[in-house]
């Protein structure tokens, strides 16, 4: 993911495409984890949820494990080799050729050849085992501490022990269901360090290029396990996570610690993006709600727009043009760094999940109708 490009997330899948929590495939969860994606002549016209650049190559991912790449700015496409058939929700290239994609069933894929071939690094079964082990370890530590604390401190700690026991039960219950939870976004800051977020509070970090992943879900204040729909960094270095219920989390230490920000909105946010200016951040989501901050999220201003379509993704070019795409064919364009927007309704009125600038006046857009090449306002070229 380009640091100035945010993407389609979980809640939008239901409102935009009517998809269930599981992949659209008719296969079972374990089947799609072990069944390679089938080559299809219609892949470029089918549901695609994210797009990014690997150098000058354009790479898109979506339904049934489809991953496509184009070496001529989106004019023609080839289908990549993918080892799973799950719905892929996000893709991110941190340097040319080296990228990651995530999707349903907790899948994380990696490519080292610019998206031509993909290998599976992680899935929801591994995530479940990790979370069970971590939860059991935390419960054991707290039970041991309870045996040694003074009586006046034991009541509060007993409550925490009970909460930890519930967490173990939840983790074991999740494992019985299987690899059912989707990952919804991915962000790498280098070829080694990266994050992925998803439904029900899924949040993982790698420090070795995805060879191993650690559970970071306990580093954010998310007791209700709200869906984490998007993660992105902005100019100035801060990283943001946004999601269900208007939650906004910010990190200023490369993701090691997180603070929950006062949110200007209680509905779901589906995307977050920076601009070319330091500390400027936009969050956006349901019913055309867009908020802008010039102080890295300390305060927010509501951006008034005419649309009530849900905004799902943003693309930013070097000239401060910002293209937001969303449901019902809505495309919003700003020429002033996100202070104001004008709307275009695409003729087919189909939703778009992601977009990226491949030239200053040339956008590749993906969504319900597959791939479209447009100008910044969303008008087909």
C-alpha positions in Angstrom: 0.0 0.0 0.0 1.3 3.4 -0.9 1.4 5.4 2.3 -1.0 7.9 0.7 -3.5 5.2 -0.3 -6.0 3.6 2.0 -8.4 0.9 1.2 -11.7 -1.0 1.4 -12.5 -2.7 4.7 -14.7 -5.2 6.3 -18.0 -3.4 7.0 -18.0 -2.0 3.5 -18.0 -5.5 2.1 -21.4 -6.1 3.4 -22.9 -2.7 2.4 -21.1 -2.6 -1.0 -21.4 -6.1 -2.3 -23.6 -8.0 0.1 -20.8 -10.4 1.0 -20.9 -12.7 4.0 -18.1 -12.9 6.5 -16.6 -15.9 4.7 -15.2 -15.9 1.2 -17.6 -15.9 -1.7 -16.4 -19.3 -2.7 -18.7 -22.3 -2.2 -15.9 -24.2 -0.7 -15.4 -24.6 3.0 -13.0 -22.5 5.0 -10.3 -25.2 5.1 -10.8 -26.0 1.4 -10.2 -22.4 0.3 -7.1 -22.2 2.4 -5.6 -25.2 0.5 -7.1 -24.7 -3.0 -5.1 -22.5 -5.4 -7.0 -19.7 -7.1 -8.4 -20.8 -10.5 -7.4 -18.9 -13.6 -10.4 -17.0 -15.1 -10.7 -14.9 -18.3 -13.2 -12.8 -16.4 -11.0 -12.0 -13.4 -10.5 -8.4 -14.4 -14.2 -7.9 -14.7 -15.0 -9.6 -11.3 -15.0 -8.2 -7.8 -11.7 -6.7 -6.9 -11.1 -4.9 -3.5 -7.6 -3.3 -3.6 -4.9 -2.1 -5.9 -1.3 -0.9 -5.4 1.9 -0.2 -7.3 5.0 -2.4 -7.5 7.3 0.1 -9.2 5.5 0.8 -12.4 3.5 -2.4 -12.3 -0.2 -2.2 -11.1 -1.4 -5.1 -8.9 -5.0 -5.8 -7.9 -6.6 -8.4 -5.6 -10.1 -9.6 -4.9 -12.6 -12.5 -5.1 -11.6 -16.2 -5.1 -7.9 -15.4 -4.5 -7.6 -13.5 -7.7 -4.5 -11.4 -8.0 -3.9 -9.5 -11.3 -1.0 -7.4 -12.6 -0.5 -5.0 -15.4 2.7 -3.6 -16.9 1.0 -1.0 -19.1 -0.8 1.2 -16.5 -3.9 -1.0 -16.5 -4.6 -1.4 -20.2 -4.1 -5.2 -20.1 -3.9 -7.7 -17.2 -2.4 -11.1 -16.4 -3.5 -13.3 -13.6 -1.0 -14.3 -10.9 -0.4 -17.7 -9.2 -2.0 -17.7 -5.8 -2.1 -20.7 -3.4 -5.5 -19.9 -1.9 -9.0 -19.2 -3.1 -10.2 -16.9 -0.3 -11.4 -13.3 -0.9 -8.3 -11.1 -0.8 -9.0 -7.7 0.7 -5.8 -5.6 0.6 -2.4 -5.5 -1.0 0.7 -3.5 -0.1 4.1 -3.1 -1.8 6.8 -1.5 0.3 9.5 -1.6 -2.4 9.4 -2.8 -6.0 8.7 -6.5 -6.3 8.3 -7.2 -2.6 4.7 -7.1 -1.3 2.0 -8.6 0.9 -1.7 -9.3 0.5 -4.2 -10.3 3.1 -7.7 -11.6 3.1 -10.4 -13.8 4.6 -9.6 -16.8 6.8 -6.7 -14.7 8.2 -4.6 -15.3 5.1 -1.3 -13.4 4.6 0.5 -13.9 1.3 3.9 -12.6 0.1 5.4 -12.0 -3.3 9.0 -11.3 -4.2 8.5 -10.9 -7.9 6.1 -8.0 -8.1 2.9 -10.0 -7.8 3.4 -12.7 -10.4 3.7 -15.5 -7.8 2.4 -15.5 -4.2 3.2 -17.7 -1.2 1.2 -18.2 2.0 2.9 -17.0 5.2 0.1 -17.1 7.7 -3.6 -18.0 8.2 -6.4 -18.0 10.7 -5.6 -21.4 12.1 -2.1 -20.1 13.1 -3.7 -16.9 14.5 -6.1 -18.9 16.7 -3.3 -21.0 18.1 -1.2 -17.9 18.8 -4.0 -16.1 20.6 -4.8 -19.1 22.7 -1.2 -19.5 23.8 -0.9 -15.8 24.6 -4.2 -15.7 26.5 -3.3 -18.8 28.6 0.1 -17.3 29.4 -1.5 -14.1 30.5 -4.1 -15.9 32.7 -1.4 -18.0 34.4 0.7 -14.9 35.2 -2.3 -13.1 36.7 -3.3 -16.1 38.8 0.2 -16.3 40.2 0.2 -12.6 40.9 -3.2 -12.9 42.7 -1.7 -15.4 45.1 0.9 -12.8 46.3 -0.8 -9.4 46.3 -2.0 -7.8 49.5 -5.7 -8.4 50.3 -6.6 -4.8 49.7 -5.4 -5.1 46.1 -6.9 -8.6 45.4 -10.4 -7.5 44.6 -9.4 -5.4 41.5 -7.0 -8.1 40.4 -9.6 -10.8 40.8 -11.8 -8.9 38.3 -8.8 -8.8 35.9 -8.2 -12.5 36.3 -11.9 -13.2 35.5 -11.6 -11.1 32.3 -8.4 -13.0 31.4 -10.2 -16.3 31.9 -13.0 -15.1 29.6 -10.4 -14.2 27.0 -9.1 -17.8 27.1 -12.6 -19.1 26.6 -13.2 -16.8 23.7 -9.9 -17.8 22.0 -10.7 -21.5 22.4 -14.2 -20.9 21.0 -12.8 -19.1 18.0 -10.4 -21.9 17.3 -13.3 -24.4 17.3 -15.0 -22.3 14.6 -11.8 -22.4 12.5 -10.0 -19.8 10.4 -13.1 -17.7 10.0 -12.0 -14.1 10.6 -10.8 -11.9 7.8 -7.8 -9.6 7.7 -8.8 -6.3 6.1 -5.7 -4.2 5.6 -1.9 -4.4 5.6 0.8 -1.8 5.9 4.6 -2.3 5.7 7.1 0.4 6.7 10.1 -1.6 5.5 10.8 -5.0 4.0 11.0 -6.3 7.6 8.3 -4.5 9.7 4.7 -4.6 8.9 1.1 -4.7 10.4 -2.2 -6.2 9.5 -5.6 -5.5 11.0 -9.0 -7.1 10.6 -12.4 -8.1 12.0 -13.1 -8.6 15.7 -10.0 -6.7 16.7 -7.4 -8.8 14.8 -4.1 -6.9 14.9 -0.7 -8.5 14.1 2.9 -7.3 13.6 5.9 -8.8 12.0 9.5 -7.8 12.4 11.0 -10.3 10.0 9.2 -9.8 6.7 6.2 -11.9 7.6 8.1 -15.1 8.5 6.5 -14.8 12.0 3.7 -12.7 13.3 2.9 -11.5 16.8 -0.5 -10.6 18.3 -0.7 -6.9 19.0 -4.4 -6.9 19.7 -3.8 -6.2 23.4 -1.8 -3.0 22.6 -5.0 -1.1 21.7 -8.0 -0.3 23.9 -10.6 -2.3 22.1 -12.5 -4.4 24.7 -15.5 -4.8 22.4 -13.4 -6.2 19.6 -14.6 -3.7 17.1 -13.6 -4.4 13.5 -10.3 -2.7 12.5 -11.0 -1.6 9.0 -7.9 0.2 7.9 -4.3 1.1 8.8 -2.2 3.8 7.2 0.7 6.1 7.9 0.9 9.8 7.2 3.5 12.4 6.5 5.2 13.1 9.8 5.4 9.5 10.8 2.2 8.8 12.8 0.3 5.6 12.0 -3.5 5.4 12.3 -6.0 2.5 12.7 -9.7 3.3 12.1 -12.7 1.0 12.3 -16.2 0.2 13.6 -17.9 2.5 16.0 -15.8 5.5 15.0 -12.6 4.2 16.7 -9.4 5.9 15.8 -6.0 4.7 17.2 -2.7 6.5 16.7 0.9 5.4 17.2 3.9 7.8 17.1 6.5 5.1 17.9 6.3 2.9 14.8 3.4 0.9 16.2 4.8 -0.2 19.5 2.2 1.7 21.5 -1.2 3.1 20.6 -3.5 5.7 22.0 -7.3 5.9 21.4 -8.1 9.4 20.1 -11.3 11.3 20.7 -13.4 10.5 17.7 -15.6 13.1 15.9 -18.1 10.4 14.8 -19.6 7.2 16.2 -20.3 5.5 12.9 -17.8 3.2 11.2 -14.7 4.5 9.4 -13.6 2.5 6.4 -10.5 4.4 5.5 -7.7 6.7 6.5 -5.2 8.6 4.4 -2.6 11.3 4.7 -1.8 14.0 2.2 1.5 15.6 1.1 1.5 17.8 4.1 3.0 16.8 7.5 0.4 15.8 10.2 -2.6 16.1 7.9 -4.9 13.1 8.0 -8.4 12.3 6.7 -10.7 9.7 8.0 -13.9 8.6 6.1 -16.7 6.1 6.2 -20.4 5.6 6.4 -22.9 8.0 4.7 -20.3 10.4 3.3 -18.8 11.2 6.7 -15.3 12.7 6.2 -13.2 14.4 8.8 -9.9 16.2 8.4 -7.1 17.0 10.9 -4.1 19.2 10.5 -2.5 18.2 13.9 -2.2 14.4 13.5 -5.6 13.7 14.9 -5.7 15.9 18.0 -8.6 17.9 16.6 -11.0 17.3 13.6 -13.0 19.4 11.2 -16.0 17.8 9.4 -15.8 18.1 5.6 -19.2 18.8 4.2 -20.1 16.8 1.1 -23.4 16.3 -0.7 -23.2 12.5 -0.9 -24.6 10.0 1.6 -22.7 7.1 -0.1 -20.1 5.4 2.1 -16.6 6.3 1.3 -14.2 3.3 1.2 -10.8 4.3 -0.1 -8.6 7.2 -1.0 -5.9 7.9 -3.6 -3.6 11.0 -3.4 -1.2 12.3 -6.0 1.8 14.7 -5.7 -0.3 17.7 -6.7 -2.7 17.4 -3.7 -5.5 15.8 -5.7 -7.4 13.3 -3.6 -9.8 10.9 -5.1 -12.3 9.1 -2.7 -14.3 6.1 -4.0 -17.2 4.4 -2.5 -20.6 2.9 -2.8 -23.3 3.5 -5.5 -20.8 4.8 -8.0 -19.8 7.8 -5.9 -16.4 9.4 -6.6 -15.3 12.5 -4.7 -12.4 14.7 -5.9 -10.5 17.3 -3.9 -8.0 19.7 -5.5 -7.1 21.4 -2.2 -5.7 18.6 0.0 -9.1 17.4 1.3 -10.6 20.7 2.4 -13.4 20.5 -0.2 -14.7 17.8 -2.5 -16.9 17.6 -5.6 -18.9 14.5 -6.5 -19.2 12.5 -9.7 -21.7 9.6 -9.9 -20.4 6.9 -12.3 -23.0 5.8 -14.8 -23.2 2.2 -13.7 -23.7 3.2 -10.1 -21.6 0.2 -9.0 -19.4 0.5 -5.9 -15.6 0.9 -6.1 -13.4 -0.3 -3.3 -10.0 1.1 -4.1 -8.1 3.5 -6.5 -4.6 4.5 -7.2 -2.9 7.2 -9.3 -0.6 5.7 -12.0 -0.2 9.2 -13.6 -1.1 12.6 -12.3 -4.3 12.5 -14.4 -4.7 8.7 -14.6 -6.4 6.5 -12.0 -6.9 2.8 -11.9 -10.1 2.0 -9.9 -11.3 -1.4 -8.8 -14.6 -2.7 -7.3 -17.8 -4.5 -8.2 -17.2 -4.2 -11.9 -13.6 -5.2 -11.8 -11.1 -2.7 -13.2 -11.7 0.8 -14.7 -9.3 3.4 -15.9 -10.5 6.9 -15.1 -9.5 10.5 -14.7 -9.2 11.8 -11.1 -13.0 12.6 -11.0 -13.9 9.0 -11.8 -14.8 9.6 -15.5 -13.7 6.7 -17.7 -10.8 7.4 -20.1 
